Amino acid sequence: MQASAPAALDIRFLGRVDYACAVAAMQSMTAARGPHTPDALWLCEHPPTFTQGLAGKAEHVLTAGSIPVVATNRGGQVTYHGPGQVVAYPLLDFQRRGYFVKEYVHRLEEATIRTLAHFGITGHRVAGAPGIYVRLDDPASHAALPQRPQRRLPGSAAPQPDFTGLGKIAALGIKVSRHCSYHGLALNVAMDLEPFQRIHPCGYLDLTTVDMRRCGVATDWADVAVVLAQQLQALLN
C-alpha cells in the first residue's frame, strides 16, 4: 500500500513575539513531539534582537548598543531580527516528510525565491552562502549570476562566496533535533536596516543587507507573510 502524503501544515500567524520566548516554545514542542504530532509553520516578527548562532564569533558584533544579543542553537552566525521582517519557523518531522537537511534548505530557499517573484523581485542563490540575494542595481533582473551554485568536480574546494553587486534579502538558520526541524528563515520586507551595520551579517565583512522596500516594492508584513506561508506549504509537503 502506498504511504499517504503528509498532512498539511498547521499554519499560525503569531504577530510580534519575543525571540527567546519563540525559541523556548519551539524547543518545548520539539521535545514533546510524538509520531502523530502535526507539523506546523509559525510566522511572526520579533522586537529588535541580534541572534548569535552556534558558529557565531563575538567579534562579528561590532556595536550592539541597546539591542540585546541572544545566543541561540540554530546554525550559522550573527544576524538581526526586527519589526518589518517576516520570520518563518517550520516545525517538521523529517522522517515523516522523507527528506534530508540539504533538500530542506533548498526548499526553504525556493519558497523565498517564489515569494519574492510574486512581488516582482528576482531572488538568487550564491555558491557557498545559504540565503537569498538580489542584484542591487536591478532587483528584477533574471540574468543568471556568475557566482550562482554550480556543479563541482569531486574533491574540488568549496567556493568562496562572492557578494559583488548583491544584497542579502533573506537569511536561513535551522536546527534539527530528533529528526525534527525548528528555527527557519527571515525575509526582510520593510525594516530599519541600520542595525545590520552594527554586525558582520552571517559573519561576512562585505555583505550588504537589503529589504523589499529598498528593492522598490511597497507592501506590508501581512501580505508577504501570507504568500510565504502559501509557498512553504506547497514546497514542504
GURO-999868 format. One line per 3 residues: their letters; for each residue x, y, z of N, C-alpha, C, O. Coordinates in steps of 0.001 Angstrom, whole numbers, padded with zeros to 6 digits. Layout:
N
A> X:Y:Z:X:Y:Z:X:Y:Z:X:Y:Z; ...
***
This chain:
237
MQA> 000848:-001196:000000:000000:000000:000000:000880:001241:000000:001846:001309:000759; 000565:002213:-000831:001347:003428:-000913:001102:004303:000302:-000036:004484:000735; 002191:004848:000848:002065:005710:002016:001296:006971:001657:001424:007503:000554
SAP> 000493:007441:002608:-000272:008654:002361:000636:009868:002463:001662:009837:003142; 000245:010937:001778:001019:012174:001821:000922:012791:003209:-000088:012617:003892; 001968:013515:003640:001899:014184:004937:000743:015170:004990:000365:015761:003978
AAL> 000191:015336:006175:-000905:016287:006342:-000405:017710:006117:000781:018004:006266; -001337:018579:005756:-000994:019988:005573:-000455:020571:006874:-000801:020119:007965; 000393:021578:006740:000968:022212:007913:-000091:022973:008713:-001020:023550:008148
DIR> 000067:022962:010014:-000744:023784:010904:-000111:025180:010919:000875:025412:011620; -000684:026106:010143:-000081:027431:009956:-000655:028410:010981:-001869:028522:011154; 000261:029115:011655:-000157:030083:012668:000584:031407:012452:001809:031424:012326
FLG> -000155:032502:012410:000409:033836:012316:000406:034416:013734:-000654:034700:014291; 001585:034588:014306:001705:034883:015728:001867:036358:016041:001803:036751:017206; 002079:037193:015009:002316:038600:015273:003715:038826:015826:004639:038080:015499
RVD> 003881:039853:016667:005196:040163:017220:005423:039367:018497:004619:039423:019427; 006522:038628:018530:006817:037699:019625:008261:037894:020072:009161:038028:019243; 008475:037908:021364:009834:037948:021892:010637:036764:021360:010148:035635:021337
YAC> 011880:037028:020930:012669:035973:020295:012905:034801:021233:012680:033653:020849; 013353:035065:022452:013654:033974:023382:012408:033146:023688:012495:031926:023830; 011264:033792:023788:010014:033057:024039:009669:032155:022863:009209:031029:023054
AVA> 009891:032654:021627:009611:031834:020446:010509:030611:020416:010041:029512:020121; 011806:030782:020717:012724:029647:020710:012337:028640:021781:012348:027435:021532; 011994:029121:022969:011592:028209:024043:010356:027404:023646:010272:026212:023941
AMQ> 009398:028047:022979:008197:027339:022544:008517:026292:021491:007955:025197:021517; 009425:026616:020551:009819:025636:019538:010540:024451:020163:010298:023304:019787; 011421:024725:021113:012149:023651:021780:011195:022752:022562:011327:021528:022553
SMT> 010244:023372:023230:009282:022606:024017:008434:021702:023126:008217:020534:023447; 007956:022246:022008:007156:021447:021091:007967:020298:020514:007476:019174:020416; 009208:020579:020133:010052:019547:019527:010352:018436:020523:010328:017259:020163
AAR> 010637:018797:021773:010938:017793:022795:009732:016913:023109:009883:015743:023460; 008529:017486:022981:007314:016745:023342:006687:016013:022166:005673:015337:022339; 007274:016131:020956:006658:015549:019765:006558:014040:019863:007437:013369:020403
GPH> 005459:013525:019325:005277:012104:019147:005019:011801:017679:005019:012715:016855; 004799:010536:017336:004621:010173:015924:003407:010809:015271:003341:010879:014043; 002457:011268:016048:001244:011839:015472:001130:013349:015693:000091:013943:015405
TPD> 002186:013960:016197:002164:015410:016388:002118:016110:015027:002982:015850:014190; 001156:016975:014782:001091:017650:013478:002312:018538:013246:002819:019171:014172; 002769:018574:012008:003802:019530:011635:003184:020927:011582:001998:021090:011295
ALW> 004007:021918:011864:003482:023277:011992:004368:024276:011259:005520:023991:010930; 003808:025442:011014:004544:026571:010457:004107:027815:011217:002945:028218:011155; 005044:028413:011928:004765:029636:012671:005375:030811:011927:006527:030740:011500
LCE> 004619:031890:011766:005115:033114:011148:004956:034262:012130:003899:034438:012736; 006019:035038:012278:005995:036097:013273:007010:037165:012895:007692:037054:011876; 007105:038189:013714:008211:039129:013672:008690:039324:015104:007961:039029:016051
HPP> 009897:039813:015260:010483:039962:016588:010813:041417:016873:011059:042191:015948; 010821:041800:018156:011403:043098:018512:012891:043093:018158:013463:042026:017935; 013526:044264:018104:014939:044307:017726:015800:043368:018569:015840:043472:019795
TFT> 016489:042445:017884:017304:041437:018558:018430:040987:017636:018193:040673:016470; 019653:040954:018156:020733:040263:017470:020768:038829:017973:020699:038590:019178; 020876:037872:017052:020964:036470:017467:022281:035894:016972:022686:036104:015828
QGL> 022937:035161:017865:024252:034596:017580:024117:033079:017493:023839:032421:018495; 024315:032516:016284:024173:031088:016080:025344:030306:016644:026273:030882:017211; 025293:028987:016486:026301:028109:017069:027701:028391:016532:028687:028193:017242
AGK> 027796:028850:015292:029105:029147:014700:029520:030594:014910:030548:031027:014389; 028734:031340:015664:028966:032770:015802:030230:033118:016573:030655:032387:017468; 030821:034249:016206:032004:034765:016880:031677:036148:017440:031031:036966:016784
AEH> 032134:036387:018660:031799:037630:019345:032238:038854:018553:031568:039886:018591; 033366:038750:017827:033886:039911:017113:033015:040327:015928:033210:041408:015372; 032062:039487:015536:031168:039859:014445:030032:040782:014908:029279:041301:014083
VLT> 029910:040984:016215:029000:042005:016745:029859:043224:017047:030660:043201:017982; 029701:044282:016271:030568:045446:016376:030110:046384:017483:030883:046738:018373; 028831:046785:017415:028274:047704:018408:026809:047361:018600:025960:047798:017823
AGS> 026513:046592:019616:025128:046179:019846:024269:047324:020353:023076:047387:020055; 024873:048241:021124:024077:049326:021693:023010:048784:022631:023285:047934:023479; 021791:049283:022472:020696:048865:023353:019989:047601:022879:019068:047119:023539
IPV> 020418:047058:021728:019763:045866:021190:020372:044623:021841:021591:044458:021813; 019559:043753:022420:020127:042570:023079:020741:041601:022083:020283:041475:020947; 021797:040913:022537:022430:039856:021760:022074:038527:022441:022419:038299:023601
VAT> 021387:037668:021707:020895:036421:022273:021616:035241:021636:021559:035063:020420; 022292:034438:022446:022905:033204:021947:021798:032195:021686:020885:032040:022497; 021883:031516:020561:020840:030579:020184:021452:029342:019556:022625:029358:019184
NRG> 020688:028278:019432:021230:026989:018981:020941:026685:017522:021017:025528:017109; 020614:027688:016741:020474:027449:015306:021849:027407:014662:022844:027783:015280; 021901:026948:013417:023131:027024:012669:023426:028451:012239:022556:029320:012297
GQV> 024657:028684:011806:025021:029984:011284:025611:030906:012332:025887:030500:013461; 025800:032163:011933:026458:033141:012788:025477:034243:013179:024299:033967:013408; 025945:035475:013256:025106:036539:013795:024185:037104:012722:024565:037233:011558
TYH> 022974:037435:013135:022047:038161:012272:021202:039075:013139:021351:039113:014360; 020319:039806:012491:019447:040748:013189:018002:040434:012851:017665:040160:011699; 017151:040478:013869:015703:040390:013679:015079:041678:014187:015511:042236:015196
GPG> 014053:042146:013472:013374:043350:013915:012042:043519:013218:011714:042760:012306; 011271:044508:013639:009978:044777:013009:010128:044989:011505:011104:045578:011039; 009138:044496:010754:009179:044597:009300:009875:043442:008625:010137:043486:007423
QVV> 010177:042407:009385:010815:041200:008847:009889:040014:009101:009452:039795:010231; 009591:039251:008052:008777:038045:008221:009701:036888:008597:010598:036526:007836; 009478:036321:009759:010250:035176:010228:009350:033947:010163:008243:033946:010701
AYP> 009837:032906:009503:009050:031674:009324:009764:030526:010027:010945:030276:009790; 009038:029839:010886:009587:028724:011643:008825:027438:011291:007772:027180:011873; 009328:026630:010359:008706:025327:010097:009131:024319:011171:010320:024170:011454
LLD> 008177:023645:011750:008431:022601:012748:007987:021277:012140:006811:020914:012190; 008952:020566:011566:008660:019422:010710:009312:018147:011236:010381:018186:011846; 008660:017034:010993:009231:015708:011212:009833:015255:009893:009097:014909:008968
FQR> 011173:015248:009786:011827:014907:008532:011568:013466:008123:011458:013179:006931; 011468:012565:009071:011208:011166:008722:009831:011031:008084:009654:010258:007142; 008881:011760:008582:007527:011717:008019:007508:012322:006616:006814:011827:005728
RGY> 008273:013392:006424:008238:014103:005148:009195:013512:004125:009040:013745:002926; 010180:012751:004581:011003:011980:003662:012111:012742:002974:012474:012400:001848; 012672:013782:003621:013819:014435:003027:014840:014800:004096:014569:014755:005296
FVK> 016044:015169:003604:017166:015448:004479:017455:016948:004500:016798:017733:003816; 018452:017327:005299:018693:018746:005557:019001:019524:004280:018463:020613:004079; 019862:018979:003410:020247:019707:002201:019032:020017:001339:018895:021135:000842
EYV> 018154:019046:001157:016949:019289:000361:016016:020259:001072:015373:021090:000430; 015940:020156:002385:015102:021065:003166:015546:022515:002961:014719:023396:002727; 016861:022755:003052:017376:024108:002841:017019:024600:001442:016625:025753:001266
HRL> 017159:023725:000450:016814:024101:-000926:015339:024494:-001011:014998:025459:-001695; 014479:023773:-000339:013048:024082:-000390:012738:025402:000297:011905:026169:-000185; 013403:025678:001425:013206:026974:002082:013623:028108:001158:012917:029108:001031
EEA> 014772:027946:000515:015241:028979:-000406:014290:029136:-001584:014004:030257:-002005; 013802:028029:-002116:012907:028101:-003271:011596:028789:-002908:011064:029566:-003702; 011073:028512:-001721:009845:029184:-001283:010070:030689:-001181:009187:031476:-001524
TIR> 011244:031088:-000713:011570:032507:-000613:011698:033134:-001990:011198:034237:-002214; 012359:032452:-002914:012502:032951:-004282:011125:033133:-004926:010882:034143:-005588; 010241:032181:-004741:008905:032289:-005342:008080:033392:-004688:007276:034046:-005352
TLA> 008276:033598:-003396:007587:034697:-002717:008050:036042:-003270:007231:036913:-003565; 009351:036206:-003407:009873:037446:-003980:009368:037650:-005409:009013:038766:-005789; 009335:036572:-006202:008853:036679:-007584:007408:037167:-007627:007030:037914:-008529
HFG> 006610:036752:-006665:005221:037192:-006593:005134:038722:-006520:004175:039322:-007005; 006143:039338:-005911:006160:040793:-005742:007081:041486:-006747:007359:042678:-006613; 007558:040741:-007757:008344:041347:-008823:009827:041463:-008557:010517:042215:-009246
ITG> 010338:040736:-007570:011766:040749:-007239:012359:039389:-007596:011735:038358:-007349; 013561:039380:-008177:014223:038134:-008522:015247:037791:-007454:016230:038510:-007274; 015022:036706:-006757:015959:036238:-005750:016969:035278:-006359:016659:034558:-007308
HRV> 018165:035273:-005815:019245:034431:-006329:019916:033680:-005183:019924:034135:-004039; 020476:032522:-005517:021367:031811:-004612:022815:032171:-004942:023141:032481:-006088; 023675:032128:-003928:025107:032367:-004100:025859:031136:-003613:025593:030625:-002525
AGA> 026796:030664:-004423:027564:029478:-004065:028294:029697:-002740:028975:030706:-002553; 028146:028751:-001836:028848:028792:-000565:028229:029663:000498:028810:029813:001573; 027060:030252:000239:026448:031178:001197:024936:030984:001212:024244:031575:000383
PGI> 024402:030181:002119:022951:029976:002185:022213:031302:002338:022761:032278:002851; 020979:031319:001890:020175:032527:001927:019817:032961:000515:020158:032292:-000460; 019125:034090:000419:018687:034601:-000879:019170:036046:-001040:019144:036842:-000102
YVR> 019610:036350:-002261:020265:037615:-002578:019573:038257:-003779:018915:037581:-004570; 019735:039575:-003898:019184:040307:-005042:020278:041197:-005628:021216:041590:-004935; 020138:041504:-006911:021027:042475:-007540:020681:043873:-007033:019523:044288:-007084
LDD> 021676:044588:-006551:021424:045915:-006016:021036:046906:-007105:020238:047811:-006859; 021582:046751:-008295:021305:047709:-009367:020060:047378:-010167:019552:048228:-010898; 019556:046148:-010040:018370:045739:-010798:017720:044542:-010112:017927:043404:-010532
PAS> 016934:044786:-009059:016365:043675:-008285:015408:042778:-009059:015077:041687:-008594; 014958:043219:-010235:014038:042397:-011024:014759:041570:-012080:014112:040796:-012785; 016078:041707:-012214:016813:041040:-013288:016804:039526:-013118:017062:038999:-012036
HAA> 016494:038834:-014236:016501:037374:-014238:017823:036791:-014724:017981:035570:-014751; 018763:037626:-015103:020039:037122:-015627:020749:036286:-014557:020798:036663:-013387; 021293:035153:-014981:021949:034244:-014047:023199:034884:-013455:023940:035568:-014160
LPQ> 023433:034667:-012179:024621:035189:-011525:025840:034344:-011873:025750:033117:-011908; 026973:034980:-012129:028197:034183:-012303:028581:033452:-011019:029253:032422:-011076; 028162:033973:-009853:028518:033347:-008580:027418:032405:-008060:027376:032072:-006876
RPQ> 026543:031990:-008961:025494:031050:-008568:026099:029660:-008258:027198:029354:-008720; 025399:028834:-007491:025888:027470:-007265:025966:026698:-008583:025049:026760:-009402; 027052:025984:-008777:027240:025177:-009970:027864:023846:-009582:028470:023709:-008520
RRL> 027704:022877:-010460:028237:021546:-010188:029759:021607:-010045:030445:022244:-010844; 030271:020933:-009016:031710:020902:-008780:032252:019490:-009001:031555:018494:-008803; 033493:019439:-009408:034154:018145:-009555:034373:017524:-008184:034652:018242:-007224
PGS> 034254:016202:-008072:034507:015546:-006778:035883:015915:-006234:036883:015868:-006951; 035916:016279:-004966:037172:016630:-004327:037611:018062:-004509:038613:018471:-003924; 036891:018844:-005307:037266:020237:-005508:036903:021070:-004284:036004:020719:-003520
AAP> 037612:022167:-004115:037404:023021:-002953:036047:023715:-003017:035551:024037:-004096; 035460:023937:-001852:034201:024671:-001797:034424:026113:-002257:035474:026691:-001976; 033468:026691:-002949:033639:028061:-003455:033639:029083:-002325:032974:028896:-001306
QPD> 034384:030155:-002512:034345:031285:-001591:033202:032213:-002027:033164:032630:-003184; 032285:032539:-001134:031153:033383:-001536:031604:034719:-002114:032539:035346:-001616; 030924:035138:-003167:031207:036399:-003844:029921:037221:-003840:028940:036854:-004488
FTG> 029930:038333:-003109:028728:039154:-002964:028776:040414:-003824:028008:041348:-003592; 029656:040449:-004797:029799:041636:-005641:028473:042012:-006302:027877:041200:-007010; 028013:043237:-006073:026793:043728:-006688:025515:043205:-006077:024435:043420:-006628
LGK> 025613:042511:-004936:024451:041850:-004357:024126:042369:-002956:024991:042881:-002245; 022863:042222:-002587:022421:042448:-001223:021650:041239:-000735:020924:040603:-001499; 021811:040927:000535:021094:039782:001110:019724:040230:001591:019601:041198:002342
IAA> 018702:039517:001151:017331:039880:001498:016668:038852:002401:015646:039146:003022; 017235:037645:002486:016662:036605:003343:017779:035738:003891:018711:035376:003172; 017678:035407:005176:018683:034591:005856:018052:033299:006356:016872:033263:006705
LGI> 018857:032237:006386:018417:030942:006891:019253:030540:008096:020453:030810:008149; 018624:029904:009047:019326:029320:010183:018434:028256:010779:017352:028570:011275; 018859:027001:010745:017969:025917:011151:018607:025086:012255:019812:025155:012498
KVS> 017777:024310:012905:018188:023340:013908:017393:022064:013683:016188:022114:013436; 018069:020913:013767:017397:019622:013648:017687:018826:014922:018844:018621:015289; 016639:018388:015579:016752:017608:016805:015744:016468:016749:014561:016691:016492
RHC> 016211:015252:016989:015334:014077:016940:014642:013977:015581:013463:013631:015506; 015363:014275:014526:014865:014254:013145:013771:015287:012910:012996:015163:011961; 013700:016298:013759:012679:017339:013616:013343:018705:013541:014357:018958:014193
SYH> 012751:019585:012732:013339:020900:012493:012658:021978:013321:011467:021909:013624; 013460:022976:013676:012906:024247:014131:013887:025355:013777:014880:025096:013096; 013631:026592:014226:014213:027791:013635:013772:027840:012159:012801:027168:011810
GLA> 014441:028603:011284:013931:028671:009911:014549:029775:009088:015759:029788:008863; 013705:030722:008629:014194:031758:007715:013586:033107:008081:012546:033199:008733; 014286:034156:007628:013833:035526:007860:013920:036298:006555:014981:036354:005932
LNV> 012815:036892:006141:012723:037655:004900:012482:039123:005241:011524:039460:005935; 013358:039986:004748:013285:041419:005053:012258:042109:004151:012390:042099:002927; 011254:042698:004757:010170:043334:003999:010333:044852:004006:010606:045448:002964
AMD> 010170:045477:005155:010291:046940:005277:010818:047234:006667:010050:047405:007614; 012141:047292:006781:012801:047347:008078:013619:048625:008238:013893:049337:007273; 013997:048891:009478:015113:049774:009759:016363:048910:009600:016623:048045:010436
LEP> 017127:049131:008555:018281:048290:008252:019556:048728:008970:020584:048058:008866; 019499:049846:009696:020708:050341:010355:021356:049308:011280:022584:049225:011296; 020602:048516:012050:021268:047558:012932:022157:046548:012207:023103:046031:012802
FQR> 021875:046257:010945:022750:045341:010217:024161:045926:010066:025126:045184:009886; 024277:047251:010138:025593:047885:010034:026400:047733:011326:027594:048034:011354; 025757:047272:012380:026449:047076:013659:027046:045682:013788:027681:045368:014795
IHP> 026847:044847:012777:027347:043477:012808:027992:043141:011474:027868:043889:010504; 028673:042021:011438:029065:041402:010181:028003:040347:009883:028093:039231:010395; 027000:040673:009066:025866:039761:008885:026327:038383:008418:027047:038248:007429
CGY> 025891:037365:009159:026245:035980:008833:027764:035763:008837:028264:034800:008255; 028484:036668:009499:029921:036526:009617:030725:037112:008472:031940:036921:008420; 030076:037826:007545:030774:038368:006369:030983:039871:006523:030060:040602:006882
LDL> 032205:040322:006248:032539:041736:006398:031996:042584:005259:031742:043774:005447; 031811:041995:004075:031492:042774:002877:030073:042514:002380:029800:042625:001185; 029188:042175:003283:027833:041791:002877:026839:042911:003165:026675:043327:004312
TTV> 026181:043394:002117:025122:044391:002242:023793:043694:002495:023514:042643:001918; 022979:044281:003357:021652:043734:003631:020596:044698:003098:020700:045911:003282; 019581:044150:002437:018512:044969:001862:017160:044398:002273:017078:043312:002847
DMR> 016113:045140:001972:014759:044635:002170:013949:044890:000903:014438:045502:-000047; 012714:044418:000900:011874:044550:-000276:011573:046011:-000578:011447:046389:-001742; 011456:046827:000449:011195:048260:000225:012347:048902:-000537:012121:049711:-001436
RCG> 013604:048541:-000177:014764:049092:-000880:014837:048580:-002314:015521:049164:-003155; 014137:047500:-002585:014080:046967:-003949:012928:047560:-004749:012656:047120:-005865; 012249:048557:-004185:011188:049256:-004903:009806:048677:-004742:008890:049043:-005478
VAT> 009637:047769:-003782:008337:047130:-003576:007712:047657:-002288:008263:047484:-001201; 006563:048298:-002426:005827:048812:-001279:004739:047806:-000915:003714:047720:-001591; 004963:047064:000130:003985:046082:000596:004092:046009:002108:004963:046643:002704
DWA> 003223:045249:002723:003290:045187:004185:003571:043768:004656:003539:042811:003882; 003844:043668:005934:004235:042405:006565:003203:041312:006307:003559:040198:005922; 001932:041626:006518:000888:040609:006439:000782:040009:005043:000636:038796:004895
DVA> 000857:040863:004010:000739:040349:002643:001888:039389:002322:001672:038333:001727; 003111:039761:002718:004259:038902:002438:004182:037620:003261:004515:036544:002764; 003748:037727:004507:003646:036537:005362:002681:035523:004767:002951:034323:004801
VVL> 001561:035984:004224:000572:035066:003641:001151:034366:002418:000995:033154:002269; 001815:035110:001545:002386:034496:000336:003494:033524:000710:003566:032433:000143; 004359:033893:001650:005431:032991:002070:004854:031725:002690:005353:030630:002429
AQQ> 003826:031855:003494:003187:030670:004076:002645:029749:002992:002795:028530:003075; 002019:030325:001983:001478:029508:000876:002590:028776:000144:002445:027600:-000190; 003694:029456:-000107:004808:028820:-000831:005460:027734:000027:005803:026667:-000484
LQA> 005630:027988:001298:006201:026963:002181:005259:025763:002283:005705:024616:002261; 003977:026026:002392:003015:024925:002437:003139:024043:001224:003138:022816:001335; 003248:024670:000049:003323:023901:-001187:004631:023124:-001318:004630:021991:-001800
LLN> 005743:023719:-000895:007051:023120:-001138:007525:022190:-000044:008419:021376:-000279; 006960:022284:001133:007397:021433:002230:006559:020172:002369:006866:019317:003200; 005522:020043:001584:004710:018817:001624:005377:017700:000823:004842:016594:000742
***
